[in-house]
Amino acid sequence: WNRLESMPAMFGRLAAMERLYLSANALTRLPDDMGKLTALTELHLSQNSLTCVPAGLGGLSVLKKLHLHNNMLTELPAELGSLPSLVVLSLGENMLSSLPRALGGLTALEQLYLNGNQLRNIPAELGELVHLKQLYLHNNMLTTVPSEIGGLANLSELILAGNNITSLPATIGALTLLKMLDLNRNRLSNICSQIGQLTTLESLLLNSNNLNSLPMELASLTSLWWLDLGVNLFESVPACIEELHDLRA
């Protein structure tokens, strides 16, 4: 590891640079002219002490990977939603309490890491990320999931563990390519019947909630092999489980 506290001014003149790795330093801010690095396809800035990022990053039109996890970010500029080539956006383990609605403009995005922040809600516009495959929102302060999440037609992993979610929207049933749904450690007291539409689902994690029943539609999850129901309020084995013949011990 290095201990860089600032970036030399000369970085702004490296217009042909395609990848920049500055993770695990002591950076507290980025130069405003980083938007001049227009050839960048990867920018790695995780494990620093950044509290904000410059709006100029929104000008990096060929950027595919932006890693900002494990910093001290409290807000994001709306301009981050103007990155047409971005495939991976890693913002986990920061101090974000809200997200700009403009993130819905990241039309190429496939992986979005927002875990370990202080988010109480997520903007409906995230439902416009039609190419998103993996969405990590665990360990936040979410109480609801917006109905627009049903627009994420290509989603295969949805991780919502460690929040305060009390119910799921019926539109969850539109996520027909979903393979992993992690809802451990929430406050769910029921599961909507539309979950039975997730016929590709392989893992459903419901540990540590307030459930005492499951919908019979759960029996339609013929691909399911991992079902975690520990630490709930069940008094007997839900009837639908008898129909899930591929569950593994």
Protein Blocks (a to p, Z undefined) as FASTA:
>chain_A
ZZdfbdcfklmmmmmbmbdcfehiabfbdcfklmmmmmbfbdcfehiabfbdcfklmmmm
kbfbdcfehiabfbdcfklmmcfkbmbdcfehiabfbdcfklmmmmmbmbdcfehiabfb
dcfklmmmmmbfbdcfehiabfbdcfklmmmmmbcbdcfehiabfbdcfklmmmmmbfbd
cfehiabfbdcfklmmmmmbfbdcfehiabfbdcfklmmmmmbcbdcfehiabfbdcfkl
mmmmkbcZZ
